[in-house]
Amino acid sequence: MIDELGQFALILALALSLAQAGFSIAGRLRRDAALAGAGEGAAMAAFVATAIGFMALIHAFVTSDFSVTNVAANSHTAKPLIYKIAGAWGSHEGSMLLWCLILTGYGAVMASARRLPFGLKAAAVATQGLLGVLFIGYMVFASNPLMRLVDPPFQGDSLNPLLQDPALAGHPPFLYAGYVGFSVVFSLSVAALVEGRVDPAWARWIRPWTLAAWSFLTIGITMGSYWAYYELGWGGWWAWDPVENASFMPWLMGTALLHSAAVTEKRGALASWTVLLGIGAFTLSMMGAFLVRSGVLTSVHSFAIDPKRGVLLLGILGIAAGSALALYAWRAPTLKDEAVFAPVSREGALFLNNVLFAAATAVVLIGTLLPLIRSAIDGTPISVGAPYYNLTFTALVAPALIALPAGALLAWKRGDLPVALRRLWIAVLAAAVAILATCGLVTPRSLLAACGVGLGVWVIVGALVEAAERVRLFRSPLPEVGRRTLGLPRGAWGMTLAHIGIGVFALGAAFETAWRAEATEALTLGQTMRLGGYTLRLDRVAQEFGPNFEAERAYIRVTDASGALLCEAAPDRRLYAAGGQTVSGVAICPRVLDDVYVVSGEKRLAANGAATYLVRAYWNPWVRFVFAGPLIMALGGLISLTDRRLRFAVTAKVRAALAPAAAE
Amino acid sequence: MTLVDALRRAGIALFAVIMLGAAAGDPADRLADPAKEAHARALFRDVRCLVCQSESIDESEAPLAHDLRQLVRSQVAQGRSDDQIRAFLVSKYGQFVLLAPKPSLGNAILWVGPLLVIAAGAAALLARRRTAADLAGLDAQEEAELEKLSREETI
């Protein structure tokens, strides 16, 4: 009964999205506030209806209602409650419902935002409604999560054991909140093209949405990376896997968008480019959804593949992105973009950021798609993997990081580079010391990695110098510094934090990649092996039972060079009876910045007949920085979001200036 | 496309096996000479595990990855150069086996594409160049406007 109610609610959500689009378009054409208001009401109602459908699916999973196809295929009565709930979005159908829930949720918030000018808002709500029609329609007709089975099984097939992890509860919702958050920017961009007007006020309206989407996407990708790190057991955190790339492309474009929107907001320049990025970010999100779900790419992370439905997703992508880009080609030339700036200026620096991030997006896009294109054109299967990306991506991002601290200190319109560099003397000094110290102290010596560490220090200290310059630290009397510090907008703090975050990430990525150590040995009980400065001793191996698996767990003592106990690592190998899969559970001994990462392998008999166990261990130095850096970036984004200037609306002064335009 | 499809299907079938974790450093397989072993390991990272889902043979525990590792190890032990080993693998399995595609006409877009983006950016910047008078810095009115936008409602 509840399932049918949910089913009904989803169909209602589709109808409401249609109404949302219809009323908003009619309201915009007739300049009728009542009609447009009906469209906004429909947007909120569509969200409520989708939420009811979502609750019904959660209910079906929690009560293990195997008469629902999706539950029977992805759940099991023995599964812990958290995985029953999170399992609701662990499948293709369920995750599409989560996508639609977030899409209508953002739409409802946008519809309730006051103070957007009438025409822009009606056009944006209409566009969001059309996106809702496409995705909810796809879900209801082709990918229904609440479909019933005629002959329900007694027990479910259970969820892929790899997905039975606490991270499943957080990673997809954050990732989708990021992907789909760009839909609002997409709608506002389309609306700006319809209205033929892109000005600083518009750039300010898209900023909170861009910041929210970007921050959530950053958190989602970081969680996914950490999840893969401790789950897949190969000791790495990024593999340039196609699915990772699919989530990374909208992030790269969203980063470019944040920076170009700043130029449009402050100086009115780069207007049409900002609109293009606004359309592009969500287009890449939709493309990611298609690539991941259609099965056209081979990936470790794909979990819901169906080529037939992939074609439909490709159709949705074509309709949404195609019409938006056609509108762009038609209307963009009419957008005014008259602000001038010298190449050496804050605008110039942000432009450089955009060019490099656009090129980095192109690297990931071409690398991900070329194997598909080549096999379609001449049937030659080729591979594009980590060696290609590491080289090209680093070559593009390193210049961006080198330019960052200086660019942030340049004045708008026309800057003075020598002056900016003089202010950065302490960052130059810190980076030089970091490079020399790394070269001198760390073996084996690697100049390239030392430069990476220096780059990280340069960016971090550069961000601090920029903050100090803003409050005139050391250049004004202390009370004045205090007053300026208190008066600094949250957006400025957010920017400083985000830039520190990327510096921290660069430090960790350079250090970990260059100096990670690996050791693999077949150990008998009581035998030891060495890993860098650590000693690992296999104490015992025990048979243990989890809620829905059986495990062979190894207990390994990890001691450091002085013989002090670091931790007792307990990696295991789990057999999930429900699906018959074996999964290895990684044990991680965290130090302050480093990880000792242990995986236990198969049991073997040595030549003398003694039982040995394969133990593989990694020492990942500074790997904490790799995960902490992006989280600091996301925190910066969220702090910027709380800036009063960005509260989904505009300030009194801007509003007053726009009143004539809104009332026309 | 059919080869890829077949490989993909095989890859999905092997899904469970792959996740047991890599065993590229398995002591039973290692070369006696640590320098040669390290050399072989470096090569593993550039070779695709053909039946896996986008993994190198350094990461995969699939039986085929193990066979490929032993193949590369034996070639390294024979003293063959990296290029010879890569060419041998390509002659046996096609370009698909290399994770870093060899530069060729069909692959040129991999390197040319990003460069085109940069060139387009540079061209756009040049096209924006105006007369020196326009670039005199912000005038008093623009300065006031910028100050207002930057500090509004924050004090």
Contacts between the chains, C-beta under 8 A, distances in Angstrom:
chain1	res1	chain2	res2	distance
A	162	B	19	6.3
A	200	B	149	7.0
A	232	B	19	6.8
A	232	B	21	8.0
A	233	B	19	7.2
A	233	B	20	7.7
A	233	B	21	3.7
A	233	B	22	7.2
A	234	B	21	6.8
A	234	B	22	5.0
A	234	B	59	4.6
A	236	B	59	7.7
A	239	B	54	7.5
A	239	B	55	7.5
A	239	B	59	7.7
A	241	B	53	7.9
A	241	B	54	5.1
A	242	B	54	6.1
A	265	B	149	7.2
A	266	B	146	6.3
A	266	B	149	6.0
A	266	B	150	7.3
A	267	B	146	7.7
A	295	B	8	7.6
A	297	B	54	7.7
A	298	B	4	7.9
A	298	B	7	7.7
A	298	B	8	5.3
A	298	B	11	6.0
A	298	B	52	8.0
A	298	B	53	4.4
A	298	B	54	5.3
A	299	B	53	5.3
A	299	B	54	5.4
A	300	B	18	7.5
A	300	B	52	7.9
A	300	B	53	5.0
A	300	B	54	6.3
A	300	B	55	6.5
A	302	B	53	7.2
A	340	B	128	7.0
A	340	B	130	4.8
A	340	B	134	4.4
A	340	B	135	6.4
A	341	B	128	7.5
A	341	B	135	7.5
A	342	B	135	4.7
A	343	B	125	5.9
A	343	B	129	7.8
A	348	B	125	7.4
A	351	B	121	7.2
A	351	B	125	6.4
A	352	B	121	7.9
A	354	B	121	7.4
A	355	B	117	6.8
A	355	B	118	5.9
A	355	B	121	3.2
A	355	B	122	7.6
A	356	B	118	7.7
A	358	B	117	5.1
A	358	B	121	7.1
A	359	B	114	4.3
A	359	B	115	7.7
A	359	B	117	4.2
A	359	B	118	5.2
A	359	B	121	7.8
A	360	B	114	7.5
A	362	B	113	5.1
A	362	B	114	4.7
A	362	B	116	7.9
A	362	B	117	4.9
A	363	B	113	7.6
A	363	B	114	5.0
A	366	B	109	5.8
A	366	B	110	5.7
A	366	B	113	4.7
A	366	B	114	7.4
A	367	B	110	6.5
A	370	B	107	7.1
A	370	B	109	6.6
A	370	B	110	6.3
A	374	B	106	6.1
A	374	B	107	7.9
A	375	B	1	5.2
A	375	B	4	5.7
A	376	B	1	7.1
A	378	B	106	7.0
A	379	B	1	6.4
A	380	B	94	7.5
A	380	B	95	6.3
A	380	B	106	7.0
A	381	B	3	5.9
A	381	B	4	5.0
A	381	B	94	6.5
A	381	B	95	7.1
A	381	B	96	4.1
A	382	B	95	4.7
A	382	B	96	6.1
A	382	B	98	7.9
A	382	B	101	5.0
A	382	B	106	7.8
A	382	B	107	6.8
A	383	B	48	4.9
A	383	B	95	7.4
A	383	B	96	5.5
A	383	B	97	7.3
A	383	B	98	6.2
A	383	B	99	5.2
A	383	B	101	6.6
A	384	B	99	7.4
A	384	B	100	7.9
A	384	B	101	5.9
A	384	B	110	6.8
A	385	B	46	7.9
A	385	B	48	6.6
A	385	B	54	7.1
A	385	B	56	6.8
A	385	B	99	3.0
A	385	B	100	6.7
A	386	B	45	7.1
A	386	B	56	7.2
A	386	B	99	6.2
A	387	B	45	7.1
A	387	B	46	5.4
A	387	B	99	5.5
A	387	B	100	3.5
A	388	B	99	7.4
A	388	B	100	5.1
A	388	B	101	6.8
A	388	B	110	6.6
A	391	B	100	8.0
A	392	B	110	7.6
A	392	B	111	7.2
A	392	B	114	6.4
A	396	B	114	6.7
A	411	B	137	7.3
A	411	B	138	7.9
A	412	B	138	6.4
A	412	B	146	6.3
A	413	B	135	7.2
A	413	B	137	5.7
A	413	B	138	5.1
A	413	B	142	7.5
A	414	B	135	5.4
A	414	B	136	7.3
A	414	B	137	4.7
A	487	B	151	7.3
A	487	B	154	6.1
A	487	B	155	4.6
A	488	B	154	7.5
A	489	B	150	7.2
A	489	B	151	7.0
A	489	B	154	4.4
A	490	B	154	7.8
A	518	B	25	6.2
A	519	B	25	7.2
A	520	B	23	7.0
A	520	B	24	7.8
A	520	B	25	3.4
A	520	B	26	6.1
A	520	B	27	6.4
A	521	B	27	5.6
A	522	B	26	7.9
A	522	B	27	5.4
A	522	B	28	7.0
A	573	B	20	7.4
A	580	B	16	7.6
A	581	B	16	4.3
A	581	B	19	7.6
A	582	B	16	6.4
A	582	B	19	7.7
A	582	B	20	6.2
A	583	B	16	8.0
A	583	B	19	5.6
A	583	B	20	7.9
A	584	B	19	6.8
A	584	B	20	5.6
A	584	B	21	4.7
A	599	B	21	4.7
A	601	B	20	7.2
A	601	B	21	6.4
A	601	B	23	6.3
A	602	B	20	7.7
A	604	B	28	7.9
A	614	B	23	6.8
A	614	B	26	6.9
A	616	B	21	6.5
A	616	B	22	7.1
A	616	B	23	7.1
A	616	B	25	6.7
A	643	B	154	7.7
A	644	B	153	5.3
A	644	B	154	6.7
A	645	B	152	5.8
A	645	B	153	6.1
A	645	B	154	7.0
A	651	B	152	5.2
A	651	B	153	5.5
A	653	B	148	7.1
A	653	B	152	6.7
